Amino acid sequence: MSDYDVRRGRRRVRPVVALGIGALAVGVAAFAAWEIRDLLARRSAAISAAREWTIKGPPCASLNAAEFRARGLSAPKAFEYEGVVMARRYGHVDCRMLRTNGGRGFSSFALCQFTGPGALHVKTGKTEAWFETGAGQPATVSTEGGVPRCVLNSKFRLQGGRLTYG
């Protein structure tokens, strides 16, 4: 009898190979579940941070460069935070990077709270802005979309010689 007359049965997957494929599938599923859980936790944290750090208040007085100088204002205390240059006249500052769209977006922007800057000069990659806040008035500057916005309010304050949040 020659080899041509022999009928071969269906090839069977060996148990070791089937076990390996099954283990790989379980591993991939577990890794995907862990990544999704981690992604949802980071998204939730970004939304919470955006809620906590989004400050509402009346807008700061917005000036152009000539008006800023004509009023005798200056902002000598300058710093750079994540590509945004902010300068203030007085006080303390605390900054955070927040996700756009209330924490749901894919990009981020700088938001800084000031205890009482008096005057602010903000430069982003898109534009420059000058604000007058008044002496001792807390202020918050956000740069979402590369456009500086300032409101006369802040949770970061100097009270009794101590920096507080509240």
C-alpha positions, 0 to 999 in steps of 0.5 A: 500500500502506498502513501497515496492510498492512506487517508489522513484524518482531520488535523487536530489542534494539540491541547498544549497549543489550544491552552496557549491560545486560550491563555493569550486570549485571557491575558489580552482581555485582562490587560484591555479591562485594566487599561479601560479601568485606568482610562476611566479613572484618569478621566474622572480625576480630570473632570473633578480637577476641572470642577475644582479649579474652574473659578467663576467671577466678574471679568478682570479689567482688560487693557491693551499694552499702551493703556497698561503702561499709561496707567503706570502698571507693571508686572515684574514677577514673571514666570513660565508655566507649560509654555505660558508666560505670566507676570504679576505685580504682587502676591502669590500664584498656584498653577495647574494644567487642566484638560479642555472641555471640563476635563473631558477633552484631549488637550490641556491648558494652564490655569493659575490662581493669584492671591492679589496680583494687582496687574497681570501680563499673560503671553500664550503662543497665540496672543498677549493680554494685560489685566488690571485686578486692583490691589489685594483682589484675588484673580484666576487666569485660564488659557484654554484655546491659547486665549488668556481669560481673567476673572476676579476670584480665586480659591487660593488666598493669603489670609492672616499671613497664611496661604489657604484654599477655600 
